[in-house]
Amino acid sequence: MSIREQFTTRFALIGLREKLLFSMLAAVLFISVAIALISRYILVSSLTHELEMRGYAIAHSVAERGGSHILDNDVPQLLTLIFDEAKLRQRKHLVAYIFIENQQGQILAHTLISKLPDTIRTNTIPKGKHDSIKLVRLNGEPIYDLAAAINEGLYRIGTVHVGLNKGHIDSLVGKLRVAFLGFISAVIIITVVLSSWLSKYITKPVSDLTRLSDEISRGNFDIPLQSGADGAWDASKCPAFTNTDLPCWHFDQSKSGEAPAGTHRKCADCAFYRKHKGDEVVQLSDSFRNMVWSIKLYRRRLRESEEKYRSLFDSGPDPIFVVDCDTGEIRDANPRTEELYGYSKKELIGMKFVDLGPEHNPGCMTYFSEGGGGCVYFPKLLHYKNNSDPFFVNMHACPISYRGRHAIIIAVTDITELIEKDAQLIQAGKMKSLGEMSAGVAHEINQPLNAIKMGSDFLAMAEKENLDVPKAHYLQVVEDISTQVDRAAEIINTLRSFGRRSDLIEEKVDLNQPIKAVLSMIRRQFELDNIRFELDLKTGLPPVLAQSNRLQQVVFNLVTNARDAVNDRSSPQDMETERRISIRTGAANNRVFCEVEDTGCGINEADRQKIFEPFYTTKSVGQGMGLGLAITYGIVKDYHGEIRIQSVMNKGTIFRMEFPAAKVRGGSKA
């Protein structure tokens, strides 16, 4: 890591106050040093230039006055002249030496008390110049040697050298350096004090925000909110603290009656959304305080909402599950689930929801795991208790987000008692139907009994009279008797099956089978009533998931209603009016249908809207309770079917039932 990167890393780790302090010190120090260096350069340059001018002035003075002495070769006068110039006033501290040499370079006079060293004679005047300066050394000390030409007219007759002590200049520069260092030190000390106070003042709001943030991140929202000029803000005095339905500004609007558009919204009774005058840090502090107060408000509302819905969840009269959509495991369950299913909550948590209803629950889980949305209603599903006792439920499932996971909330309603009552109602309807069918059934059974009687009488007579009956004729009579016995047994079995109580179970059923079973019992009775059947039953129909016994009840109700409609339009003796009931079956678009059409009186529009309602009937008193079509509608819906009506007054009515084929049936939208 480079030095720059190390410095950047360490600088990033220190606090904001130290950064401000360090930055201000660095800036002040840089400016002070720059000013000191520039000032020193200017002063030293000026001082050196001034001293050089003074040296040149001495040299030129000696050159002007010493020319005649050189021409006269008057060395004593030259010595007097240069000593006077070297020792005049303060020059003795500045001038190190003065010496004069002639044109040939011979030393004519000098102020040194010892032999003139050759090291100070290296400064020569270039051609075309009148003076020259060079730094030389005399006894190890630096000396500025200034040489000036001595002229007489146009001719140069000698040179005067004036040596200026550089140590004197350095002494003056040293004094300036001390003065500048003192100045810089004073500036740094003042800067440290001021910057420390200013950085503490600037960073205090930030430090307060940091402290608040730390407390809030630990979940302590009860920490007092410092709000600058307002001091400690007692949030409990805010109206929204006790009424979380509305935020503060709504109170402000409701009191003033004016819309807050164009002005900043603020609470009328507390510091919420108030802005103080100040710099960006003050504005940030206000915004942070308002944000914390908003969080406190919404946190309070969220807690109240959680408590409310937790109370509803726990006190719900129906079992409620929260199921993880990905794993199918139960994540939460209310106390009612323990009562209904017989499992403890500890046993239910983590249990597969499918295990509560292996036959039907997979459909619900598949629907949501494959991306199904919205709430879905699953009616009359079979679930099992902890002791494996079955019971029926209606299930309502909706997708939710539970602890960050895709989940389903499932409400279950126990409808076992309702199913039992429906079964009793259907059974009562069957008993009533059996009564209505008794005449036709008796006629149907009487026919094979008569055939059996005739066959058995023929065999008895042949035996008594010792008739010679051909063996083939004898076998034919016996086979006819056996056939009639089978026919009678089939009628009885159909009658017993119809009268048996049916349960809400599903099996694959050919829709033609219950139609044929019902017609085998009532067809003859209807024909005696001059009602003709037309059948168009397609073979090879896809099976539907239903129960044949319950579908027989549906077909019987529709056929008997068709008979009543035909009788309402015409009498059995009316030969001009068609008295017909047509039954058609077929399949299309993965659905299997059955149509029962009559040539009766028809159903008007008002009755068609209510005809499936329980106890609604258009028949006269004593002719019906209005439960037949209601039961029919319920049974069709139990098997996820649809039933529709087409009717024309005095022309007839068509009841069309449709059921999904066994392989495509699923849940229905709520």
C-alpha angles and dihedrals in degrees: 000000000000124000090251092053091047090051092047092049094049092044090053091053097056123086127268091250092053089046092053091045093047093045094050092046092049092049094047092044092049092049092045093049091046091050091046093050094046092045091047091050092049094044095043091047092047093045093047091047090049092050090047090052089051090049091049089048091055092046094049091045090054091044093053095046099036099055095085091047090054092050089048090043087230100160096172090059090049090052091048090049097050094042090052091051094045098048099039109130111301095356091093088073092046106036113069096181145339122206134171126211129186127235090276092055096253116145109244099177141347139176098230119108092215134049113300106253118230091230091077094049096069095092109096129175113245118233113275091022129104100202143015140192129209137167110241135164128244116189088340094307120118113245130184104225112205115192123194127183120242108216134187108198107312094338128089111227102173151333133252120207122201117191117207119199108243087196089067089055091046090051090056091046090049091056089051090049092054090049092051093046090052090049092050092047091052091048091050093050092048090045092051092052095045096041092048091053094043095046090050090050093046097045097043094087089047090050089050090050090049091051091049091047091052092050092046092048087056089054096255102137092157093076111122114260111230109211107184111239091014091060118206109002113222099211093187088074091062112105091225090060091070097031110044095176092087133032120237098262091061088062089051091051094045092052098046096034089217127116113246093227112135094016131074113264114239137165118261095218107034143029094267111134093359115141124211126211111253147092128309092279091057090048089049090050091052092048091048092049091050091047091052091048091050090050090050091051095048091042089054090049091047091051091050090047092049091049091048095049092040087055091049090046094051097040097043113129091221129060114264125193132190107209127189105237095209100047099025090227124140109248100179139004134183124237093260090068090062091053095048102037099033094230124121117241089248089057093046095051106088093012118129110255090215089065090068091061112011093176100053112011095076088067091058093047092046092051093057098035089056091057102268113162137200128035118310129202120212112187129202101003123170116240132174133225125223090270090051094253108150124227136169125247141178110226128205115188130185130177117245139164110250118187091333095311133108104256142161127229109212124193115197127198120197107229098167092115091048091050089050091052091048089051091050090049092050090046090052089051090052092052089051089049091050089055091052091048095048095095094048093043091050090052091048092051093042092062097061090040090056091048091049090049093051093047094047092046090051092052092046092049092049090052095048095046092040092233119180100239116184112247092236090053090048092052091048091056092048092049091049090052090049091048092051091048089053090049092052091046091051091052091049092047091049089049092049092047092051092048094048116103112257127217130211096261131130129229134157108273132183103228091220092061100070089043092055092044093054094044091051088063104038107024096091092047091053092047089053085056088056093251115139124210124218114193127194103171113168116219124227095035117172109254121252127215104249141097120271093217093056092044089054087059090052094050092045092052092049094046094048090048088051089052091051090049091050091049091048090057099042142003124245088251093056104106096179098061119073110240103194140145116196122196120192132177132187146138134243135160094005091306130108120214139192124195125197111193127183136183093226135126096289131227123269122231096256093053093046089062092056105027095105094049114110115260092009110131138156092202123106121262112289094021097090146339098227095246101110099081092035089057090045091052092048093050093048091050091048088063093044092253134141129227124197136179133221115182139167118192112252089001105074147262135262121206110195121192122190127190128184114249112257097256098052104045119122145149124308129231116259 
